[in-house]
Amino acid sequence: MTAPAQPRPSRSRMAAALRALALANEAPRSSGPALASWRWTMRQRVVAVRDALTAEPGRDVTGNGWLAARGGTAFRERNVLLGRLHELSTRVIEDPEVGAVRAEVARVVADVGHHVQRVHDLAYDDVELELGGSE
């Protein structure tokens, strides 16, 4: 009997980081020390997502015509997301408009999740192309 396959560390790391950021964003907060604590926690969670995105393994699809364009798009999208996360790591600490910060965090969580799914789809399509597809 074989053991069930374990998820790749980068996938589980990203999933855990996104989940922790989303949960921290939904946590109630108030003013004073509680708000300062929430801001610091949010910064740590944003940095964890940024680090997981940075550690995301690249996939060389340059030899596969139509996949190369999608791979390039995913790479550019990743860089835009990294820039947004960098900016957000400062905003969660300094921006007085907490509601706007929370809304941006929610958007970033959704956008990073979509990016991760597109990268997984790209990897699947690359393997499918190598194996001959469904024809």
BELZIDA-V925588 format. One record per backbone hydrogen bond with DSSP energy under -0.5 kcal/mol. CO is the residue of the C=O (numbers start at 1). NH is the residue of the N-H. If there is no record, write none. Layout:
# BELZIDA-V925588
co = [CO CO]
nh = [NH NH]
This chain:
# BELZIDA-V925588
co = [8 8 9 10 11 12 13 14 15 16 17 18 19 20 21 22 23 31 32 33 34 35 36 37 38 39 40 41 42 43 44 45 46 47 48 49 50 51 53 59 61 64 64 65 65 66 67 68 69 70 71 72 73 74 75 76 77 78 79 80 81 82 83 84 85 86 87 87 88 90 90 91 96 97 98 99 100 101 102 103 104 105 106 107 108 109 110 111 112 113 114 115 116 117 118 119 120 121 122 123 124 125 126 127 128 128 132]
nh = [11 12 13 14 15 16 17 18 19 20 21 22 23 24 25 26 27 34 36 37 38 39 40 41 42 43 44 45 46 47 48 49 50 51 52 53 54 55 56 61 64 67 68 68 69 70 71 72 73 74 75 76 77 78 79 80 81 82 83 84 85 86 87 88 89 90 90 91 92 93 94 95 98 101 102 103 104 105 106 107 108 109 110 111 112 113 114 115 116 117 118 119 120 121 122 123 124 125 126 127 128 129 130 131 132 133 135]
